[in-house]
Amino acid sequence: MKVAIGYIRVSSYGQLSTAKKRKTSFFRQAEAINQYAKENGYEVIQYFFDCITGKTPFGQRPGGSMLLKFLQALKDSNLTAEVIVEDMGRFARSLDVVTDSVYALPFEPLSASKLEKIMMNQIQSALAQFFLSTVQRKEIHD
């Protein structure tokens, strides 16, 4: 079985509530990570969590910083793990922060070349940024 690390980020403590089943809630993300791991032969050995805005650089987040240190310790021990997130929006909401966050990871993805990684990061980040701007516009107009 392949080893994986789960990363969960919510923007506010309200997203931790079990009473509200939000798309970006803590529990929904955990379920998505567990389902992906199960379907793809991974064992999630550790989860890292942040309750912080996606605008904060990954290495400056408490959970993000601990995740990077954990991955570096694995690498130093000649071990590897993949990081599973619900979607790239969990890393950040802007292309620059997502790209910086992914490049901060001490491993290359096992399933993609560097060029594919850059392309997918850019596409997913652009979509996350677009959807966030749509939500912000809707909130302003409501």
Buried (B, 14 or more C-beta within 10 A) or exposed (E): EEBBBBBBBBBEEEBBEEEEEBEBBBBBBBEBBBEBBEEEEBEBEBBBBBBBBBEBBBEEBEBBBBBBEBBEEBBEEEEBBBBBBBEBBBBBBBBEBBBBBBEBBBEEBEEEEEEEBBEBBBEBBBEBBEEBEEEEEEEEEE
